[in-house]
Amino acid sequence: MARKTDHGEEVIQPNVFMRIGLFFKQIIDELRKVVTPTGKQLFWWSLAAFIFVALLMVCVTAMDYGLGQLAFLIFG
């Protein structure tokens, strides 16, 4: 399937199988750029994620308790 550009040139678009192949090639190219963290980096990033989740749990629990108490005061 061909289409024309603004300059009148014909550009052939790849078929579906060529596009799928290109997609997987791009995935492999991106995966080659991935850098595995060291053990120390993995530990600190895991600790940071754990602390962040724990703080979110505390915030949600406090909001749930506070709003529950407020609803109890309003509606008895």
mmJSON file of the N, C-alpha and C atoms, coordinates in Angstrom:
{"data_MODEL":{"atom_site":{
"group_PDB":["ATOM","ATOM","ATOM","ATOM","ATOM","ATOM","ATOM","ATOM","ATOM","ATOM","ATOM","ATOM","ATOM","ATOM","ATOM","ATOM","ATOM","ATOM","ATOM","ATOM","ATOM","ATOM","ATOM","ATOM","ATOM","ATOM","ATOM","ATOM","ATOM","ATOM","ATOM","ATOM","ATOM","ATOM","ATOM","ATOM","ATOM","ATOM","ATOM","ATOM","ATOM","ATOM","ATOM","ATOM","ATOM","ATOM","ATOM","ATOM","ATOM","ATOM","ATOM","ATOM","ATOM","ATOM","ATOM","ATOM","ATOM","ATOM","ATOM","ATOM","ATOM","ATOM","ATOM","ATOM","ATOM","ATOM","ATOM","ATOM","ATOM","ATOM","ATOM","ATOM","ATOM","ATOM","ATOM","ATOM","ATOM","ATOM","ATOM","ATOM","ATOM","ATOM","ATOM","ATOM","ATOM","ATOM","ATOM","ATOM","ATOM","ATOM","ATOM","ATOM","ATOM","ATOM","ATOM","ATOM","ATOM","ATOM","ATOM","ATOM","ATOM","ATOM","ATOM","ATOM","ATOM","ATOM","ATOM","ATOM","ATOM","ATOM","ATOM","ATOM","ATOM","ATOM","ATOM","ATOM","ATOM","ATOM","ATOM","ATOM","ATOM","ATOM","ATOM","ATOM","ATOM","ATOM","ATOM","ATOM","ATOM","ATOM","ATOM","ATOM","ATOM","ATOM","ATOM","ATOM","ATOM","ATOM","ATOM","ATOM","ATOM","ATOM","ATOM","ATOM","ATOM","ATOM","ATOM","ATOM","ATOM","ATOM","ATOM","ATOM","ATOM","ATOM","ATOM","ATOM","ATOM","ATOM","ATOM","ATOM","ATOM","ATOM","ATOM","ATOM","ATOM","ATOM","ATOM","ATOM","ATOM","ATOM","ATOM","ATOM","ATOM","ATOM","ATOM","ATOM","ATOM","ATOM","ATOM","ATOM","ATOM","ATOM","ATOM","ATOM","ATOM","ATOM","ATOM","ATOM","ATOM","ATOM","ATOM","ATOM","ATOM","ATOM","ATOM","ATOM","ATOM","ATOM","ATOM","ATOM","ATOM","ATOM","ATOM","ATOM","ATOM","ATOM","ATOM","ATOM","ATOM","ATOM","ATOM","ATOM","ATOM","ATOM","ATOM","ATOM","ATOM","ATOM","ATOM","ATOM","ATOM","ATOM","ATOM","ATOM","ATOM","ATOM","ATOM","ATOM"],
"id":[1,2,3,4,5,6,7,8,9,10,11,12,13,14,15,16,17,18,19,20,21,22,23,24,25,26,27,28,29,30,31,32,33,34,35,36,37,38,39,40,41,42,43,44,45,46,47,48,49,50,51,52,53,54,55,56,57,58,59,60,61,62,63,64,65,66,67,68,69,70,71,72,73,74,75,76,77,78,79,80,81,82,83,84,85,86,87,88,89,90,91,92,93,94,95,96,97,98,99,100,101,102,103,104,105,106,107,108,109,110,111,112,113,114,115,116,117,118,119,120,121,122,123,124,125,126,127,128,129,130,131,132,133,134,135,136,137,138,139,140,141,142,143,144,145,146,147,148,149,150,151,152,153,154,155,156,157,158,159,160,161,162,163,164,165,166,167,168,169,170,171,172,173,174,175,176,177,178,179,180,181,182,183,184,185,186,187,188,189,190,191,192,193,194,195,196,197,198,199,200,201,202,203,204,205,206,207,208,209,210,211,212,213,214,215,216,217,218,219,220,221,222,223,224,225,226,227,228],
"type_symbol":["N","C","C","N","C","C","N","C","C","N","C","C","N","C","C","N","C","C","N","C","C","N","C","C","N","C","C","N","C","C","N","C","C","N","C","C","N","C","C","N","C","C","N","C","C","N","C","C","N","C","C","N","C","C","N","C","C","N","C","C","N","C","C","N","C","C","N","C","C","N","C","C","N","C","C","N","C","C","N","C","C","N","C","C","N","C","C","N","C","C","N","C","C","N","C","C","N","C","C","N","C","C","N","C","C","N","C","C","N","C","C","N","C","C","N","C","C","N","C","C","N","C","C","N","C","C","N","C","C","N","C","C","N","C","C","N","C","C","N","C","C","N","C","C","N","C","C","N","C","C","N","C","C","N","C","C","N","C","C","N","C","C","N","C","C","N","C","C","N","C","C","N","C","C","N","C","C","N","C","C","N","C","C","N","C","C","N","C","C","N","C","C","N","C","C","N","C","C","N","C","C","N","C","C","N","C","C","N","C","C","N","C","C","N","C","C","N","C","C","N","C","C","N","C","C","N","C","C"],
"label_atom_id":["N","CA","C","N","CA","C","N","CA","C","N","CA","C","N","CA","C","N","CA","C","N","CA","C","N","CA","C","N","CA","C","N","CA","C","N","CA","C","N","CA","C","N","CA","C","N","CA","C","N","CA","C","N","CA","C","N","CA","C","N","CA","C","N","CA","C","N","CA","C","N","CA","C","N","CA","C","N","CA","C","N","CA","C","N","CA","C","N","CA","C","N","CA","C","N","CA","C","N","CA","C","N","CA","C","N","CA","C","N","CA","C","N","CA","C","N","CA","C","N","CA","C","N","CA","C","N","CA","C","N","CA","C","N","CA","C","N","CA","C","N","CA","C","N","CA","C","N","CA","C","N","CA","C","N","CA","C","N","CA","C","N","CA","C","N","CA","C","N","CA","C","N","CA","C","N","CA","C","N","CA","C","N","CA","C","N","CA","C","N","CA","C","N","CA","C","N","CA","C","N","CA","C","N","CA","C","N","CA","C","N","CA","C","N","CA","C","N","CA","C","N","CA","C","N","CA","C","N","CA","C","N","CA","C","N","CA","C","N","CA","C","N","CA","C","N","CA","C","N","CA","C","N","CA","C","N","CA","C","N","CA","C","N","CA","C"],
"label_alt_id":[null,null,null,null,null,null,null,null,null,null,null,null,null,null,null,null,null,null,null,null,null,null,null,null,null,null,null,null,null,null,null,null,null,null,null,null,null,null,null,null,null,null,null,null,null,null,null,null,null,null,null,null,null,null,null,null,null,null,null,null,null,null,null,null,null,null,null,null,null,null,null,null,null,null,null,null,null,null,null,null,null,null,null,null,null,null,null,null,null,null,null,null,null,null,null,null,null,null,null,null,null,null,null,null,null,null,null,null,null,null,null,null,null,null,null,null,null,null,null,null,null,null,null,null,null,null,null,null,null,null,null,null,null,null,null,null,null,null,null,null,null,null,null,null,null,null,null,null,null,null,null,null,null,null,null,null,null,null,null,null,null,null,null,null,null,null,null,null,null,null,null,null,null,null,null,null,null,null,null,null,null,null,null,null,null,null,null,null,null,null,null,null,null,null,null,null,null,null,null,null,null,null,null,null,null,null,null,null,null,null,null,null,null,null,null,null,null,null,null,null,null,null,null,null,null,null,null,null],
"label_comp_id":["MET","MET","MET","ALA","ALA","ALA","ARG","ARG","ARG","LYS","LYS","LYS","THR","THR","THR","ASP","ASP","ASP","HIS","HIS","HIS","GLY","GLY","GLY","GLU","GLU","GLU","GLU","GLU","GLU","VAL","VAL","VAL","ILE","ILE","ILE","GLN","GLN","GLN","PRO","PRO","PRO","ASN","ASN","ASN","VAL","VAL","VAL","PHE","PHE","PHE","MET","MET","MET","ARG","ARG","ARG","ILE","ILE","ILE","GLY","GLY","GLY","LEU","LEU","LEU","PHE","PHE","PHE","PHE","PHE","PHE","LYS","LYS","LYS","GLN","GLN","GLN","ILE","ILE","ILE","ILE","ILE","ILE","ASP","ASP","ASP","GLU","GLU","GLU","LEU","LEU","LEU","ARG","ARG","ARG","LYS","LYS","LYS","VAL","VAL","VAL","VAL","VAL","VAL","THR","THR","THR","PRO","PRO","PRO","THR","THR","THR","GLY","GLY","GLY","LYS","LYS","LYS","GLN","GLN","GLN","LEU","LEU","LEU","PHE","PHE","PHE","TRP","TRP","TRP","TRP","TRP","TRP","SER","SER","SER","LEU","LEU","LEU","ALA","ALA","ALA","ALA","ALA","ALA","PHE","PHE","PHE","ILE","ILE","ILE","PHE","PHE","PHE","VAL","VAL","VAL","ALA","ALA","ALA","LEU","LEU","LEU","LEU","LEU","LEU","MET","MET","MET","VAL","VAL","VAL","CYS","CYS","CYS","VAL","VAL","VAL","THR","THR","THR","ALA","ALA","ALA","MET","MET","MET","ASP","ASP","ASP","TYR","TYR","TYR","GLY","GLY","GLY","LEU","LEU","LEU","GLY","GLY","GLY","GLN","GLN","GLN","LEU","LEU","LEU","ALA","ALA","ALA","PHE","PHE","PHE","LEU","LEU","LEU","ILE","ILE","ILE","PHE","PHE","PHE","GLY","GLY","GLY"],
"label_asym_id":["A","A","A","A","A","A","A","A","A","A","A","A","A","A","A","A","A","A","A","A","A","A","A","A","A","A","A","A","A","A","A","A","A","A","A","A","A","A","A","A","A","A","A","A","A","A","A","A","A","A","A","A","A","A","A","A","A","A","A","A","A","A","A","A","A","A","A","A","A","A","A","A","A","A","A","A","A","A","A","A","A","A","A","A","A","A","A","A","A","A","A","A","A","A","A","A","A","A","A","A","A","A","A","A","A","A","A","A","A","A","A","A","A","A","A","A","A","A","A","A","A","A","A","A","A","A","A","A","A","A","A","A","A","A","A","A","A","A","A","A","A","A","A","A","A","A","A","A","A","A","A","A","A","A","A","A","A","A","A","A","A","A","A","A","A","A","A","A","A","A","A","A","A","A","A","A","A","A","A","A","A","A","A","A","A","A","A","A","A","A","A","A","A","A","A","A","A","A","A","A","A","A","A","A","A","A","A","A","A","A","A","A","A","A","A","A","A","A","A","A","A","A","A","A","A","A","A","A"],
"label_entity_id":["1","1","1","1","1","1","1","1","1","1","1","1","1","1","1","1","1","1","1","1","1","1","1","1","1","1","1","1","1","1","1","1","1","1","1","1","1","1","1","1","1","1","1","1","1","1","1","1","1","1","1","1","1","1","1","1","1","1","1","1","1","1","1","1","1","1","1","1","1","1","1","1","1","1","1","1","1","1","1","1","1","1","1","1","1","1","1","1","1","1","1","1","1","1","1","1","1","1","1","1","1","1","1","1","1","1","1","1","1","1","1","1","1","1","1","1","1","1","1","1","1","1","1","1","1","1","1","1","1","1","1","1","1","1","1","1","1","1","1","1","1","1","1","1","1","1","1","1","1","1","1","1","1","1","1","1","1","1","1","1","1","1","1","1","1","1","1","1","1","1","1","1","1","1","1","1","1","1","1","1","1","1","1","1","1","1","1","1","1","1","1","1","1","1","1","1","1","1","1","1","1","1","1","1","1","1","1","1","1","1","1","1","1","1","1","1","1","1","1","1","1","1","1","1","1","1","1","1"],
"label_seq_id":[1,1,1,2,2,2,3,3,3,4,4,4,5,5,5,6,6,6,7,7,7,8,8,8,9,9,9,10,10,10,11,11,11,12,12,12,13,13,13,14,14,14,15,15,15,16,16,16,17,17,17,18,18,18,19,19,19,20,20,20,21,21,21,22,22,22,23,23,23,24,24,24,25,25,25,26,26,26,27,27,27,28,28,28,29,29,29,30,30,30,31,31,31,32,32,32,33,33,33,34,34,34,35,35,35,36,36,36,37,37,37,38,38,38,39,39,39,40,40,40,41,41,41,42,42,42,43,43,43,44,44,44,45,45,45,46,46,46,47,47,47,48,48,48,49,49,49,50,50,50,51,51,51,52,52,52,53,53,53,54,54,54,55,55,55,56,56,56,57,57,57,58,58,58,59,59,59,60,60,60,61,61,61,62,62,62,63,63,63,64,64,64,65,65,65,66,66,66,67,67,67,68,68,68,69,69,69,70,70,70,71,71,71,72,72,72,73,73,73,74,74,74,75,75,75,76,76,76],
"pdbx_PDB_ins_code":[null,null,null,null,null,null,null,null,null,null,null,null,null,null,null,null,null,null,null,null,null,null,null,null,null,null,null,null,null,null,null,null,null,null,null,null,null,null,null,null,null,null,null,null,null,null,null,null,null,null,null,null,null,null,null,null,null,null,null,null,null,null,null,null,null,null,null,null,null,null,null,null,null,null,null,null,null,null,null,null,null,null,null,null,null,null,null,null,null,null,null,null,null,null,null,null,null,null,null,null,null,null,null,null,null,null,null,null,null,null,null,null,null,null,null,null,null,null,null,null,null,null,null,null,null,null,null,null,null,null,null,null,null,null,null,null,null,null,null,null,null,null,null,null,null,null,null,null,null,null,null,null,null,null,null,null,null,null,null,null,null,null,null,null,null,null,null,null,null,null,null,null,null,null,null,null,null,null,null,null,null,null,null,null,null,null,null,null,null,null,null,null,null,null,null,null,null,null,null,null,null,null,null,null,null,null,null,null,null,null,null,null,null,null,null,null,null,null,null,null,null,null,null,null,null,null,null,null],
"Cartn_x":[0.847,0.0,0.898,0.661,1.506,0.667,1.341,0.674,1.617,1.057,1.862,2.18,3.393,3.784,3.393,3.674,3.377,4.147,5.276,6.13,5.827,4.791,4.419,5.168,6.023,6.777,5.909,6.067,5.329,6.131,5.451,6.078,5.336,6.054,5.44,5.387,4.171,4.019,4.211,4.88,5.113,3.801,3.75,2.54,2.514,1.447,1.249,2.369,2.875,3.93,5.246,5.528,6.739,6.635,5.436,5.261,5.398,4.886,5.038,6.513,7.228,8.666,9.427,9.081,9.722,9.446,8.202,7.832,8.717,8.879,9.705,11.18,11.649,13.024,13.241,12.268,12.39,12.353,11.547,11.511,12.89,13.49,14.81,15.854,15.791,16.742,16.608,15.372,15.169,15.63,15.382,15.8,17.319,18.036,19.502,20.017,19.194,19.6,19.379,18.653,18.328,19.595,19.768,20.925,20.437,21.019,20.642,21.239,20.42,20.96,21.858,22.764,23.61,22.768,23.317,22.594,22.284,23.239,23.061,21.951,21.957,20.912,19.544,19.489,18.236,17.685,18.561,18.135,17.567,18.282,17.825,16.552,16.436,15.2,14.03,14.269,13.204,12.788,13.752,13.446,12.647,13.035,12.31,10.87,10.676,9.321,8.503,9.11,8.413,7.999,8.89,8.574,7.453,7.505,6.472,5.11,5.059,3.795,3.303,4.204,3.811,3.234,3.853,3.321,1.948,1.772,0.455,-0.587,-0.21,-1.138,-1.532,-0.583,-0.875,-1.819,-1.554,-2.408,-3.829,-3.971,-5.308,-6.035,-5.337,-5.949,-6.411,-5.581,-5.953,-7.164,-7.18,-8.329,-9.596,-9.482,-10.632,-11.174,-10.286,-10.72,-11.345,-10.678,-11.185,-12.529,-12.677,-13.955,-15.042,-14.665,-15.633,-16.14,-15.222,-15.618,-16.498,-16.145,-16.934,-18.337,-18.46,-19.771,-20.565,-19.894,-20.584,-21.106,-20.304,-20.748,-21.934,-21.927,-22.982,-24.268,-24.177,-25.357,-25.694,-24.857,-25.15,-24.88],
"Cartn_y":[-1.161,0.0,1.232,2.123,3.308,4.549,5.566,6.847,7.946,9.101,10.231,11.16,11.716,12.707,14.087,15.106,16.486,16.907,16.276,16.641,15.815,14.975,14.175,12.868,12.53,11.287,10.149,8.977,7.818,7.108,6.783,6.06,4.74,3.637,2.32,2.002,1.731,1.384,-0.121,-0.525,-1.962,-2.685,-3.965,-4.737,-5.105,-5.782,-6.053,-6.933,-7.884,-8.765,-8.013,-7.091,-6.274,-5.37,-4.847,-3.985,-4.769,-5.999,-6.846,-7.162,-7.499,-7.77,-6.557,-5.374,-4.14,-3.892,-4.178,-4.006,-4.857,-6.143,-7.025,-6.623,-6.156,-5.676,-4.487,-3.575,-2.418,-2.822,-3.846,-4.348,-4.881,-5.677,-6.252,-5.147,-4.142,-3.027,-2.282,-2.081,-1.384,-2.241,-3.55,-4.43,-4.497,-4.28,-4.272,-3.057,-2.009,-0.795,-0.911,-1.947,-2.106,-2.444,-1.762,-1.994,-2.656,-3.784,-4.486,-3.763,-3.453,-2.76,-3.679,-3.046,-3.818,-4.238,-5.118,-5.578,-4.439,-3.524,-2.388,-1.468,-1.181,-0.338,-0.998,-2.295,-3.021,-2.95,-3.101,-3.025,-1.653,-0.58,0.769,1.165,0.79,1.102,0.302,-0.947,-1.753,-1.153,-0.714,-0.082,1.207,2.007,3.242,2.942,1.931,1.56,1.073,0.273,-0.222,0.927,1.88,3.029,3.859,4.082,4.841,4.155,2.857,2.12,2.172,2.053,2.118,3.505,4.569,5.916,6.101,5.582,5.653,4.885,3.742,2.966,3.747,4.42,5.225,6.368,7.043,8.169,7.707,6.613,6.109,5.637,4.978,4.521,5.704,6.739,7.927,8.622,8.74,9.366,8.534,7.231,6.344,6.471,6.461,6.585,7.963,9.007,10.362,10.592,10.166,10.342,9.467,8.297,7.447,8.116,8.71,9.424,10.634,11.351,12.511,12.085,10.995,10.481,10.054,9.456,9.05,10.274,11.352,12.575,13.238,13.236,13.87,13.057,11.764,10.936,10.142,10.196,9.525,8.093],
"Cartn_z":[0.0,0.0,0.0,-0.913,-1.036,-0.744,-0.253,-0.029,-0.48,-0.742,-1.22,-0.06,-0.071,0.925,0.425,1.221,0.838,-0.406,-0.643,-1.775,-3.019,-2.959,-4.11,-4.251,-3.278,-3.334,-2.811,-3.407,-2.929,-1.851,-0.756,0.354,0.504,0.476,0.644,2.132,2.613,4.021,4.182,5.253,5.472,5.778,5.409,5.709,7.193,7.611,9.032,9.6,8.823,9.329,9.501,8.601,8.737,9.957,10.212,11.388,12.68,12.704,13.9,14.126,13.038,13.155,13.657,13.159,13.605,15.088,15.5,16.899,17.809,17.466,18.293,18.237,17.101,16.997,17.921,17.974,18.853,20.32,20.647,22.026,22.417,21.56,21.851,21.982,21.103,21.18,22.508,22.974,24.249,25.424,25.361,26.456,26.589,25.5,25.578,26.33,26.461,27.175,28.684,29.119,30.535,31.315,32.452,33.31,34.597,34.958,36.177,37.378,38.401,39.573,40.396,41.14,42.051,43.247,44.056,45.24,46.198,46.358,47.262,46.744,45.419,44.84,44.989,44.74,44.846,46.266,47.252,48.651,48.974,48.612,48.969,48.236,46.964,46.236,46.784,47.179,47.794,49.13,49.922,51.205,51.003,50.024,49.737,49.322,48.492,48.064,49.255,50.129,51.311,52.226,52.452,53.31,52.684,51.376,50.695,50.837,50.635,50.775,52.213,53.174,54.584,54.913,54.409,54.655,54.012,52.813,52.183,52.994,53.52,54.352,55.595,56.219,57.406,57.053,55.93,55.509,55.216,54.485,54.144,55.397,56.297,57.544,58.379,58.488,59.258,58.635,57.307,56.65,56.851,56.748,56.942,58.357,59.332,60.732,60.982,60.496,60.712,60.044,58.816,58.122,58.741,59.234,59.937,61.198,61.954,63.172,62.834,61.774,61.344,60.931,60.186,59.794,61.023,61.992,63.223,63.989,64.026,64.693,63.98,62.665,61.891,61.923,61.695,61.545,62.804,63.818,65.081,64.979],
"occupancy":[1.0,1.0,1.0,1.0,1.0,1.0,1.0,1.0,1.0,1.0,1.0,1.0,1.0,1.0,1.0,1.0,1.0,1.0,1.0,1.0,1.0,1.0,1.0,1.0,1.0,1.0,1.0,1.0,1.0,1.0,1.0,1.0,1.0,1.0,1.0,1.0,1.0,1.0,1.0,1.0,1.0,1.0,1.0,1.0,1.0,1.0,1.0,1.0,1.0,1.0,1.0,1.0,1.0,1.0,1.0,1.0,1.0,1.0,1.0,1.0,1.0,1.0,1.0,1.0,1.0,1.0,1.0,1.0,1.0,1.0,1.0,1.0,1.0,1.0,1.0,1.0,1.0,1.0,1.0,1.0,1.0,1.0,1.0,1.0,1.0,1.0,1.0,1.0,1.0,1.0,1.0,1.0,1.0,1.0,1.0,1.0,1.0,1.0,1.0,1.0,1.0,1.0,1.0,1.0,1.0,1.0,1.0,1.0,1.0,1.0,1.0,1.0,1.0,1.0,1.0,1.0,1.0,1.0,1.0,1.0,1.0,1.0,1.0,1.0,1.0,1.0,1.0,1.0,1.0,1.0,1.0,1.0,1.0,1.0,1.0,1.0,1.0,1.0,1.0,1.0,1.0,1.0,1.0,1.0,1.0,1.0,1.0,1.0,1.0,1.0,1.0,1.0,1.0,1.0,1.0,1.0,1.0,1.0,1.0,1.0,1.0,1.0,1.0,1.0,1.0,1.0,1.0,1.0,1.0,1.0,1.0,1.0,1.0,1.0,1.0,1.0,1.0,1.0,1.0,1.0,1.0,1.0,1.0,1.0,1.0,1.0,1.0,1.0,1.0,1.0,1.0,1.0,1.0,1.0,1.0,1.0,1.0,1.0,1.0,1.0,1.0,1.0,1.0,1.0,1.0,1.0,1.0,1.0,1.0,1.0,1.0,1.0,1.0,1.0,1.0,1.0,1.0,1.0,1.0,1.0,1.0,1.0,1.0,1.0,1.0,1.0,1.0,1.0],
"B_iso_or_equiv":[0.0,0.0,0.0,0.0,0.0,0.0,0.0,0.0,0.0,0.0,0.0,0.0,0.0,0.0,0.0,0.0,0.0,0.0,0.0,0.0,0.0,0.0,0.0,0.0,0.0,0.0,0.0,0.0,0.0,0.0,0.0,0.0,0.0,0.0,0.0,0.0,0.0,0.0,0.0,0.0,0.0,0.0,0.0,0.0,0.0,0.0,0.0,0.0,0.0,0.0,0.0,0.0,0.0,0.0,0.0,0.0,0.0,0.0,0.0,0.0,0.0,0.0,0.0,0.0,0.0,0.0,0.0,0.0,0.0,0.0,0.0,0.0,0.0,0.0,0.0,0.0,0.0,0.0,0.0,0.0,0.0,0.0,0.0,0.0,0.0,0.0,0.0,0.0,0.0,0.0,0.0,0.0,0.0,0.0,0.0,0.0,0.0,0.0,0.0,0.0,0.0,0.0,0.0,0.0,0.0,0.0,0.0,0.0,0.0,0.0,0.0,0.0,0.0,0.0,0.0,0.0,0.0,0.0,0.0,0.0,0.0,0.0,0.0,0.0,0.0,0.0,0.0,0.0,0.0,0.0,0.0,0.0,0.0,0.0,0.0,0.0,0.0,0.0,0.0,0.0,0.0,0.0,0.0,0.0,0.0,0.0,0.0,0.0,0.0,0.0,0.0,0.0,0.0,0.0,0.0,0.0,0.0,0.0,0.0,0.0,0.0,0.0,0.0,0.0,0.0,0.0,0.0,0.0,0.0,0.0,0.0,0.0,0.0,0.0,0.0,0.0,0.0,0.0,0.0,0.0,0.0,0.0,0.0,0.0,0.0,0.0,0.0,0.0,0.0,0.0,0.0,0.0,0.0,0.0,0.0,0.0,0.0,0.0,0.0,0.0,0.0,0.0,0.0,0.0,0.0,0.0,0.0,0.0,0.0,0.0,0.0,0.0,0.0,0.0,0.0,0.0,0.0,0.0,0.0,0.0,0.0,0.0,0.0,0.0,0.0,0.0,0.0,0.0],
"pdbx_formal_charge":[null,null,null,null,null,null,null,null,null,null,null,null,null,null,null,null,null,null,null,null,null,null,null,null,null,null,null,null,null,null,null,null,null,null,null,null,null,null,null,null,null,null,null,null,null,null,null,null,null,null,null,null,null,null,null,null,null,null,null,null,null,null,null,null,null,null,null,null,null,null,null,null,null,null,null,null,null,null,null,null,null,null,null,null,null,null,null,null,null,null,null,null,null,null,null,null,null,null,null,null,null,null,null,null,null,null,null,null,null,null,null,null,null,null,null,null,null,null,null,null,null,null,null,null,null,null,null,null,null,null,null,null,null,null,null,null,null,null,null,null,null,null,null,null,null,null,null,null,null,null,null,null,null,null,null,null,null,null,null,null,null,null,null,null,null,null,null,null,null,null,null,null,null,null,null,null,null,null,null,null,null,null,null,null,null,null,null,null,null,null,null,null,null,null,null,null,null,null,null,null,null,null,null,null,null,null,null,null,null,null,null,null,null,null,null,null,null,null,null,null,null,null,null,null,null,null,null,null],
"auth_seq_id":[1,1,1,2,2,2,3,3,3,4,4,4,5,5,5,6,6,6,7,7,7,8,8,8,9,9,9,10,10,10,11,11,11,12,12,12,13,13,13,14,14,14,15,15,15,16,16,16,17,17,17,18,18,18,19,19,19,20,20,20,21,21,21,22,22,22,23,23,23,24,24,24,25,25,25,26,26,26,27,27,27,28,28,28,29,29,29,30,30,30,31,31,31,32,32,32,33,33,33,34,34,34,35,35,35,36,36,36,37,37,37,38,38,38,39,39,39,40,40,40,41,41,41,42,42,42,43,43,43,44,44,44,45,45,45,46,46,46,47,47,47,48,48,48,49,49,49,50,50,50,51,51,51,52,52,52,53,53,53,54,54,54,55,55,55,56,56,56,57,57,57,58,58,58,59,59,59,60,60,60,61,61,61,62,62,62,63,63,63,64,64,64,65,65,65,66,66,66,67,67,67,68,68,68,69,69,69,70,70,70,71,71,71,72,72,72,73,73,73,74,74,74,75,75,75,76,76,76],
"auth_comp_id":["MET","MET","MET","ALA","ALA","ALA","ARG","ARG","ARG","LYS","LYS","LYS","THR","THR","THR","ASP","ASP","ASP","HIS","HIS","HIS","GLY","GLY","GLY","GLU","GLU","GLU","GLU","GLU","GLU","VAL","VAL","VAL","ILE","ILE","ILE","GLN","GLN","GLN","PRO","PRO","PRO","ASN","ASN","ASN","VAL","VAL","VAL","PHE","PHE","PHE","MET","MET","MET","ARG","ARG","ARG","ILE","ILE","ILE","GLY","GLY","GLY","LEU","LEU","LEU","PHE","PHE","PHE","PHE","PHE","PHE","LYS","LYS","LYS","GLN","GLN","GLN","ILE","ILE","ILE","ILE","ILE","ILE","ASP","ASP","ASP","GLU","GLU","GLU","LEU","LEU","LEU","ARG","ARG","ARG","LYS","LYS","LYS","VAL","VAL","VAL","VAL","VAL","VAL","THR","THR","THR","PRO","PRO","PRO","THR","THR","THR","GLY","GLY","GLY","LYS","LYS","LYS","GLN","GLN","GLN","LEU","LEU","LEU","PHE","PHE","PHE","TRP","TRP","TRP","TRP","TRP","TRP","SER","SER","SER","LEU","LEU","LEU","ALA","ALA","ALA","ALA","ALA","ALA","PHE","PHE","PHE","ILE","ILE","ILE","PHE","PHE","PHE","VAL","VAL","VAL","ALA","ALA","ALA","LEU","LEU","LEU","LEU","LEU","LEU","MET","MET","MET","VAL","VAL","VAL","CYS","CYS","CYS","VAL","VAL","VAL","THR","THR","THR","ALA","ALA","ALA","MET","MET","MET","ASP","ASP","ASP","TYR","TYR","TYR","GLY","GLY","GLY","LEU","LEU","LEU","GLY","GLY","GLY","GLN","GLN","GLN","LEU","LEU","LEU","ALA","ALA","ALA","PHE","PHE","PHE","LEU","LEU","LEU","ILE","ILE","ILE","PHE","PHE","PHE","GLY","GLY","GLY"],
"auth_asym_id":["A","A","A","A","A","A","A","A","A","A","A","A","A","A","A","A","A","A","A","A","A","A","A","A","A","A","A","A","A","A","A","A","A","A","A","A","A","A","A","A","A","A","A","A","A","A","A","A","A","A","A","A","A","A","A","A","A","A","A","A","A","A","A","A","A","A","A","A","A","A","A","A","A","A","A","A","A","A","A","A","A","A","A","A","A","A","A","A","A","A","A","A","A","A","A","A","A","A","A","A","A","A","A","A","A","A","A","A","A","A","A","A","A","A","A","A","A","A","A","A","A","A","A","A","A","A","A","A","A","A","A","A","A","A","A","A","A","A","A","A","A","A","A","A","A","A","A","A","A","A","A","A","A","A","A","A","A","A","A","A","A","A","A","A","A","A","A","A","A","A","A","A","A","A","A","A","A","A","A","A","A","A","A","A","A","A","A","A","A","A","A","A","A","A","A","A","A","A","A","A","A","A","A","A","A","A","A","A","A","A","A","A","A","A","A","A","A","A","A","A","A","A","A","A","A","A","A","A"],
"auth_atom_id":["N","CA","C","N","CA","C","N","CA","C","N","CA","C","N","CA","C","N","CA","C","N","CA","C","N","CA","C","N","CA","C","N","CA","C","N","CA","C","N","CA","C","N","CA","C","N","CA","C","N","CA","C","N","CA","C","N","CA","C","N","CA","C","N","CA","C","N","CA","C","N","CA","C","N","CA","C","N","CA","C","N","CA","C","N","CA","C","N","CA","C","N","CA","C","N","CA","C","N","CA","C","N","CA","C","N","CA","C","N","CA","C","N","CA","C","N","CA","C","N","CA","C","N","CA","C","N","CA","C","N","CA","C","N","CA","C","N","CA","C","N","CA","C","N","CA","C","N","CA","C","N","CA","C","N","CA","C","N","CA","C","N","CA","C","N","CA","C","N","CA","C","N","CA","C","N","CA","C","N","CA","C","N","CA","C","N","CA","C","N","CA","C","N","CA","C","N","CA","C","N","CA","C","N","CA","C","N","CA","C","N","CA","C","N","CA","C","N","CA","C","N","CA","C","N","CA","C","N","CA","C","N","CA","C","N","CA","C","N","CA","C","N","CA","C","N","CA","C","N","CA","C","N","CA","C","N","CA","C","N","CA","C","N","CA","C"],
"pdbx_PDB_model_num":[1,1,1,1,1,1,1,1,1,1,1,1,1,1,1,1,1,1,1,1,1,1,1,1,1,1,1,1,1,1,1,1,1,1,1,1,1,1,1,1,1,1,1,1,1,1,1,1,1,1,1,1,1,1,1,1,1,1,1,1,1,1,1,1,1,1,1,1,1,1,1,1,1,1,1,1,1,1,1,1,1,1,1,1,1,1,1,1,1,1,1,1,1,1,1,1,1,1,1,1,1,1,1,1,1,1,1,1,1,1,1,1,1,1,1,1,1,1,1,1,1,1,1,1,1,1,1,1,1,1,1,1,1,1,1,1,1,1,1,1,1,1,1,1,1,1,1,1,1,1,1,1,1,1,1,1,1,1,1,1,1,1,1,1,1,1,1,1,1,1,1,1,1,1,1,1,1,1,1,1,1,1,1,1,1,1,1,1,1,1,1,1,1,1,1,1,1,1,1,1,1,1,1,1,1,1,1,1,1,1,1,1,1,1,1,1,1,1,1,1,1,1,1,1,1,1,1,1]
}}}
